């Protein structure tokens, strides 16, 4: 199992997601998705510096670098028009109940980083839910409910307890990796762990 921590506002989490399901399948692992509030995690980790988008020089570089990664992965990456990811994140809990978390995440990111649409928009959220065949009214009610807010807070707290301080974070086999640029290291580690497990099994 690979635990994947994400906030829909993160372009690096978006990029990691473009690779992770395929890599996990090649390793014989499933992916378990965890919605978190990135700003909450940063505050709890005492990372109170300004966001990249508030530092013009760093932002200029980051945008160029993100496009490099997008070309490397062969995916679009359109700058966000809104960083309000709260309802989109909460939608992951509804998706889990439908056993459809991965398709929801894929569809939501296709609308935002893929097409440049506003993730906080009722139209975007409703169209994603409709596209997945869900009861749109129930979904829209859920993402503003106290239950959804409670579940996101609990997810934040569990992530913090597990050592997560940013996104994307992947945890598996007792190890943690932060950033889409750590996927290769994660894959190598888990491949070696799989091999060690097979050798141990043959030796018994």
Protein Blocks (a to p, Z undefined) as FASTA:
>chain_A
ZZddddfklmklmmmmmmmmmmmmmnopacddddddfklmmmmnopabccfklmmklmmm
mmmmmmmmmmmnopacdddfbfcfklmmmmmmmmmmnopmmmmmmmmmmmmmmnopafkb
mklmmmmmmmnopafklmmmmmmgfklmmmmmmmmmmmmmnopabdcdddeehiacedjk
lmmmmmmmmmmmmmmmmmmmmmZZ
